[in-house]
Amino acid sequence: MKAVYLCAAAVLLSANVMASEIGNQSFQTTITKTVGLKYSVCRPDGYNENPDKKWPLILFLHGAGERGDDLSVLRPWGPLGYSQKTPGFGFIVVAPQCPTGEDWDPDTVIALLDKVQEDYRVDPDRVYLTGLSMGGIGTWETAIAHPGRFAALAPVCGRGVPLLGYRIYQMPIWVFHGEKDDVIDVCHSREMVDSLKGMGGERIKFTVYPEGGHNIWNEVYNNPELYDWFLKYKRGNGGE
């Protein structure tokens, strides 16, 4: 019996010693990293003739299939492709290319935006972010990480994290998805939209193409209504 008591006492003592060694700590430091992207820029008609004018900017994030080291593959896609066949298109369009095997990194996208705003006459209150598929995911992630940089968003067949929507629910957001998407299920966009509206988002639009699969982007980006909708908004304003 004495041995049992001694064993129990040893266990209790051990527990007390372990508990006394647990403490709460914190630290703060600065981490830097080197980032870079290749990108294409399309300047609007009249850019050179109006040296004092600042222009709205569309930042376009492509999908997984366009990753690589050849910017020419981006030319037909999204707003970049639309700008080349639409006289009088009134936006600067910037289309970066994600390297092979990588995903869109929000910090890298914002570093690119900083560089573009240094080099071109961009209206900082009229910067619009959009992307398709992997780029739709990148659109959600970049806006959530840096919500103060954009006037409006248009994620196309992407997905986000609904619980993080509190960072962007007040922004104008137009979400697009195909009902029959077999790559990224439409439920992901529905969850984002429902979450944003549930948080009080009043400027959330959701367009579902009933017969659309994953590749709805031509319909989305060839519709001038999207670009008219962008121009209704400036960063921080009430819009429509």
Secondary structure as UniProt FT lines:
FT   HELIX           2..20
FT   STRAND          38..42
FT   TURN            45..49
FT   TURN            51..52
FT   STRAND          55..61
FT   HELIX           64..66
FT   HELIX           71..74
FT   TURN            75..76
FT   HELIX           78..84
FT   TURN            87..88
FT   STRAND          92..97
FT   TURN            100..101
FT   HELIX           106..119
FT   STRAND          122..132
FT   HELIX           134..145
FT   HELIX           147..149
FT   STRAND          152..156
FT   HELIX           162..167
FT   TURN            168..170
FT   STRAND          173..178
FT   TURN            179..180
FT   HELIX           186..198
FT   TURN            199..200
FT   STRAND          204..209
FT   TURN            210..211
FT   HELIX           217..221
FT   HELIX           224..230
FT   TURN            231..232
FT   TURN            235..236
//
